[in-house]
């Protein structure tokens, strides 16, 4: 082979190497962007109003995750329609890791059946980032109520006129817990829905409504002043926020295990690299002592879950609450 033939034979190899090097040069900035995630502030949508338990939990977690990510994680309240408006917004947002939602038992379990025309699929449209925690609700009556036990409540429900129970609205966890209690105890229990949980608490304290199920953080201050009295906790274990209050199951009511819970989600199509980064940041955040303490102050119980466990938990919860919604006949559209 002469030198001319050798040069012609080598050209394709050189051209291939140059093409590969050129492509790598073009890809380098894009790879750098992915590796640098997040390179700008992120947003966590809270699908309920300011001052709600979900809002408080969302802000605590956003603060911790922001520190772990080295970026600001801005909280945006997008309330309305039982949390469906803000949740739907995140489901349809760009799946780039920059938009998250603080999901709840309502937005990602109850609403799946409660709304006939839901704009999102709670299982298909979201990737779980981190299970934040759960809390049993407390069954409370007014401080001056003659009802001092579940036995008293059962007896009163069996009398003419029965009893009434309040909630923060149709289809809320408090409403469905009341419906389950009615099914377990029997008698007449009339649901009284309110537009806002605080108003419901006030009417239970005054005796206008007999009882309600609500978050420990909202009722504990009134229990300490004697304006409310707790008869039971709705979970399978006692609430660490109110360890002296026995569970409803402990008092002989079988198959009663309902808790409120919170989980951070990203849109389902978010790239795996960004999801992994967010999950690591959430893990770091939840391990921070100040974050753990502030969440415990809201009555939350910590529970570590792998991504697979969180996904399985979501499927179980959707099925559990779907059964309760159907039994209650609750509808909001």
C-alpha positions in Angstrom: 0.0 0.0 0.0 1.5 3.4 -1.0 1.3 6.6 1.2 -1.6 7.9 -0.9 -3.7 4.8 -0.3 -2.8 4.9 3.5 -4.0 8.4 3.8 -7.3 7.5 2.1 -7.8 4.5 4.4 -7.2 6.6 7.6 -9.6 9.4 6.7 -12.8 7.6 7.7 -11.3 6.8 11.1 -10.2 10.3 11.7 -13.6 11.6 10.6 -15.4 9.3 13.0 -13.2 10.4 15.9 -13.7 14.1 15.1 -17.5 13.5 14.9 -17.5 11.8 18.3 -15.4 14.6 19.9 -17.6 17.2 18.3 -20.8 15.6 19.6 -19.2 15.3 23.1 -18.4 19.1 23.0 -22.0 19.9 22.0 -23.4 17.7 24.8 -21.1 19.0 27.5 -23.2 22.1 28.4 -26.4 20.0 28.5 -24.7 17.4 30.8 -23.5 20.2 33.0 -27.0 21.5 33.4 -28.3 18.1 34.4 -25.4 17.6 36.8 -26.0 21.1 38.3 -29.7 20.5 39.1 -31.1 22.5 40.6 -29.6 25.6 39.1 -32.5 27.9 40.1 -35.2 28.2 42.7 -37.8 25.4 42.9 -41.5 25.6 43.8 -43.7 23.5 46.1 -47.4 23.8 45.6 -49.5 23.5 48.7 -53.1 22.8 47.5 -54.7 24.3 50.6 -54.7 27.8 52.1 -52.2 29.5 54.4 -52.2 28.4 58.0 -53.7 24.9 57.3 -51.9 21.9 58.6 -50.8 21.0 55.0 -49.4 24.6 54.6 -47.4 24.4 57.8 -46.1 20.9 56.9 -45.3 22.0 53.4 -43.3 25.1 54.6 -41.3 23.0 57.1 -40.3 20.4 54.5 -39.6 23.1 51.8 -37.3 24.9 54.1 -35.4 21.7 54.9 -35.2 20.5 51.3 -34.1 24.0 50.1 -31.2 23.9 52.5 -30.2 20.4 51.3 -30.5 21.4 47.7 -28.7 24.7 48.1 -31.6 26.5 46.5 -34.7 28.3 47.6 -37.8 26.1 47.5 -40.7 28.6 47.3 -44.1 27.6 48.7 -47.1 28.6 46.6 -50.6 28.1 48.0 -53.1 27.0 45.3 -56.2 26.2 47.3 -59.6 25.2 46.0 -61.9 22.2 45.2 -60.6 20.1 48.0 -57.0 20.4 47.0 -57.6 19.3 43.4 -56.8 22.7 41.7 -53.2 22.9 43.0 -52.6 19.2 42.6 -53.8 19.2 39.0 -51.5 22.2 38.3 -48.5 20.1 39.3 -49.6 17.0 37.4 -49.7 19.1 34.2 -46.5 21.2 35.0 -43.2 20.7 33.2 -41.6 17.5 34.5 -38.2 19.0 35.1 -37.9 18.6 38.8 -38.6 22.3 39.6 -42.3 21.9 40.6 -43.4 19.7 43.5 -46.7 19.3 45.4 -47.4 18.5 49.1 -49.8 15.7 48.6 -52.2 14.5 51.3 -54.6 11.7 52.0 -57.3 13.9 50.6 -55.6 14.9 47.3 -54.0 11.5 46.5 -56.4 9.0 48.0 -59.9 10.3 48.9 -60.3 12.6 45.9 -59.6 9.7 43.5 -63.1 8.4 44.2 -64.8 11.5 45.6 -64.6 13.4 42.3 -66.1 11.8 39.3 -64.2 14.1 36.9 -60.8 14.5 38.4 -58.2 16.2 36.2 -55.4 13.9 37.3 -54.7 10.3 38.2 -53.2 10.2 41.7 -51.2 7.0 41.0 -50.3 7.4 37.3 -49.5 11.2 37.1 -47.0 11.5 40.1 -43.7 10.2 41.2 -43.4 9.9 45.0 -40.4 11.9 46.4 -40.8 11.4 50.1 -43.3 10.2 52.7 -43.3 13.0 55.2 -45.4 11.5 58.0 -48.8 10.6 59.2 -51.1 11.4 62.1 -54.2 9.8 63.5 -57.0 12.2 64.0 -58.7 12.7 67.4 -62.3 12.2 68.1 -63.2 15.2 70.3 -66.4 16.4 72.1 -67.0 19.7 73.9 -65.5 20.1 77.3 -68.9 20.4 78.9 -70.4 17.5 76.9 -72.1 14.7 78.9 -70.6 12.3 76.4 -67.4 11.1 78.1 -66.7 7.8 76.4 -67.4 5.8 73.2 -70.0 3.9 75.2 -71.8 7.2 76.0 -71.6 8.2 72.3 -73.1 4.8 71.2 -75.9 5.2 73.8 -76.7 8.8 72.7 -76.6 7.8 69.0 -79.3 5.2 69.8 -81.7 7.7 71.3 -84.3 9.6 69.2 -82.5 12.4 67.4 -79.2 10.7 67.7 -76.0 12.8 67.5 -74.3 15.1 65.0 -70.7 15.2 63.9 -68.8 18.1 62.2 -66.1 18.0 59.6 -64.1 20.5 57.5 -66.3 19.5 54.4 -67.9 16.6 52.5 -65.4 13.9 51.7 -62.7 15.0 54.1 -60.9 12.5 56.2 -62.9 13.8 59.2 -66.2 13.2 57.4 -65.3 9.7 56.4 -63.9 8.8 59.8 -67.3 9.8 61.2 -69.1 7.7 58.6 -66.9 4.7 59.6 -67.7 5.2 63.3 -71.4 5.4 62.5 -71.1 2.1 60.6 -69.2 0.5 63.6 -71.4 1.8 66.4 -74.8 2.1 64.8 -77.5 4.5 65.8 -78.2 7.9 64.2 -75.2 10.1 63.4 -75.9 13.2 61.2 -73.0 14.8 59.3 -72.7 18.6 59.5 -70.1 19.8 56.9 -68.3 23.1 57.3 -66.4 25.2 54.8 -63.5 25.5 57.3 -62.3 23.3 60.1 -61.8 26.1 62.6 -65.5 26.9 62.5 -66.4 23.2 63.0 -64.1 23.1 66.1 -65.8 26.2 67.5 -69.2 24.6 67.2 -68.1 21.4 68.8 -66.6 23.4 71.7 -69.9 25.3 72.2 -72.0 22.1 72.0 -73.9 22.9 68.8 -72.4 19.7 67.3 -71.7 16.6 69.3 -68.3 15.5 68.0 -65.7 15.6 65.2 -62.5 14.0 64.1 -59.7 16.4 63.6 -55.9 16.8 63.5 -54.1 16.8 66.9 -52.3 20.1 66.2 -55.7 21.9 65.8 -57.5 20.5 68.9 -54.7 20.0 71.4 -54.6 23.7 72.5 -58.3 23.5 73.2 -57.9 20.2 75.1 -55.4 21.8 77.4 -57.8 24.6 78.3 -60.6 22.1 78.8 -62.8 23.3 76.0 -62.4 20.0 74.1 -62.1 16.4 75.4 -60.7 13.5 73.3 -62.5 10.2 73.4 -60.2 8.3 71.0 -57.6 8.3 68.3 -58.4 7.0 64.8 -55.1 5.1 64.0 -53.9 1.6 64.9 -51.5 3.2 67.5 -51.9 6.1 69.9 -50.8 9.5 68.8 -47.5 10.6 70.2 -49.0 14.1 70.5 -51.7 12.7 72.8 -50.4 9.4 74.2 -53.0 9.3 77.0 -55.9 9.1 74.5 -56.7 5.4 73.7 -57.3 4.3 70.1 -60.8 3.6 69.0 -59.8 0.0 68.3 -58.5 -0.3 71.9 -62.0 0.4 73.0 -63.5 -2.5 71.2 -64.3 -1.0 67.8 -62.8 -3.4 65.3 -61.2 -2.5 62.0 -60.8 1.2 62.7 -57.5 2.5 61.3 -57.6 5.8 59.5 -54.8 8.4 59.5 -54.1 11.6 57.7 -50.7 11.6 55.8 -48.5 13.8 53.8 -46.2 13.0 50.9 -44.1 15.1 48.5 -44.7 14.3 44.8 -43.2 15.4 41.5 -44.8 15.0 38.0 -44.5 11.4 36.9 -42.3 12.1 33.8 -39.6 13.9 35.8 -36.2 12.4 34.8 -34.7 9.8 37.1 -31.6 11.9 37.8 -33.7 14.8 39.1 -36.0 12.5 41.1 -33.0 10.9 42.8 -31.6 14.3 43.7 -34.9 15.4 45.1 -35.3 12.2 47.1 -31.9 12.6 48.6 -32.6 16.2 49.5 -35.9 15.1 51.2 -34.1 12.4 53.1 -31.6 14.9 54.4 -34.3 17.4 55.2 -36.4 14.9 57.3 -33.3 13.9 59.2 -32.6 17.5 60.3 -33.4 17.8 64.0 -35.2 21.1 63.6 -37.4 19.8 60.8 -38.2 16.6 62.7 -39.1 18.7 65.8 -41.4 21.1 63.9 -43.2 18.2 62.2 -43.6 16.4 65.5 -45.2 19.7 66.8 -47.9 19.2 64.2 -48.6 15.7 65.5 -46.8 13.9 62.7 -45.4 10.5 63.2 -42.2 9.8 61.1 -42.1 6.6 59.0 -39.3 5.9 56.6 -40.3 4.5 53.2 -38.4 3.5 50.1 -39.8 4.8 46.8 -41.3 1.4 46.1 -42.9 1.3 49.6 -44.3 4.8 49.1 -45.8 3.8 45.7 -47.4 0.6 47.3 -48.7 2.7 50.2 -50.4 5.0 47.8 -52.1 2.2 46.0 -53.4 0.7 49.3 -54.7 4.1 50.5 -56.6 4.8 47.3 -58.4 1.4 47.6 -59.1 1.9 51.3 -60.6 5.3 51.0 -62.5 4.5 47.8 -64.4 1.9 49.8 -65.2 4.5 52.5 -66.3 7.1 50.0 -68.6 4.7 48.2 -70.1 3.6 51.5 -70.7 7.1 52.6 -72.3 8.2 49.4 -70.2 11.4 49.5 -70.0 13.3 46.2 -68.9 16.9 45.5 -69.5 17.1 41.7 
